[in-house]
Each structure stands twice: as C-alpha cells, then as structure tokens.
Amino acid sequence: MGIITAIRVPRARAPVVERSVFSRYQRRQAQVNQVIREVFPAGVSTRRVGASLEALLGKQVSAQTVSRVEG
C-alpha cells in the first residue's frame, strides 16, 4: 500500500449561517427569562415555575434552569 499523498478534502470557505430565532448559544427567548425573573421572586417555587412554563412553551423548564436564570 504505502503513504497516500493526494487526498482532496472539501472545505467550507465561508460558512454563512443565519440564526433567525436564537442568537449563538442562546437556548431560550429573552421573554422566557423575563417571565422567570418576575414570577420566581413572587414566591413561586422553582419546580412550579418550570411546570407553569410547560403550558406556555409546550416544554417543561427544569428547576435547575429556573435557578440559573434567577441567580
């Protein structure tokens, strides 16, 4: 066999990726974080905030995420 020296590998020169909904590394919309910041200090537990957001988003937000946003 031997050493292979002439392998052509396609490369992306300038990948153009436009994020229309979320910016880079963003997982939630800013409005969701705002709701968490307003409801949590009113005395609602982290688990209940997550369960309540399930009705709005269709996906439950974990208690850990609520704590991270609030903290």
C-alpha positions in Angstrom: 0.0 0.0 0.0 2.1 2.9 1.2 1.5 6.5 2.0 -1.4 8.3 0.4 -0.4 11.9 -0.5 -3.1 13.1 -2.9 -6.3 13.2 -1.0 -8.7 16.0 -1.8 -10.9 17.1 1.2 -13.7 19.6 0.5 -13.7 22.6 2.8 -16.3 25.2 3.5 -14.7 28.6 2.8 -17.0 31.0 4.5 -20.0 29.2 6.1 -22.9 31.6 6.3 -25.3 30.6 9.0 -28.0 33.0 9.9 -29.9 32.4 13.1 -33.3 33.8 12.7 -34.8 32.8 16.1 -31.9 32.5 18.5 -28.5 34.1 18.6 -25.4 31.9 19.1 -25.5 29.8 22.3 -29.0 31.1 23.2 -31.4 28.4 24.3 -34.5 30.4 25.3 -36.0 33.6 24.2 -35.4 36.6 26.4 -39.2 36.8 27.2 -39.0 33.4 28.9 -36.1 34.5 31.1 -38.1 37.7 31.9 -41.1 35.7 33.0 -38.9 33.5 35.2 -37.3 36.7 36.8 -40.8 38.1 37.5 -42.5 35.1 38.9 -39.8 33.5 41.0 -39.4 36.4 43.5 -43.1 36.4 44.0 -42.8 33.2 46.0 -43.4 30.6 43.4 -41.1 27.6 43.8 -38.6 26.7 41.1 -40.4 23.5 40.2 -43.8 25.2 39.9 -42.3 27.9 37.7 -40.9 25.1 35.4 -44.2 23.3 35.3 -46.2 26.5 34.7 -43.9 27.4 31.7 -44.8 24.0 30.2 -48.3 25.4 29.5 -46.8 28.3 27.6 -43.9 26.7 25.8 -45.1 23.1 25.4 -41.8 22.0 27.1 -41.1 22.0 30.8 -38.3 24.1 32.1 -36.3 22.4 34.8 -36.0 23.7 38.3 -32.2 24.0 37.7 -32.7 26.2 34.7 -35.1 28.5 36.8 -32.4 28.8 39.5 -29.7 29.5 36.9 -31.7 32.3 35.2 -32.8 33.8 38.5 -29.3 33.6 40.2 
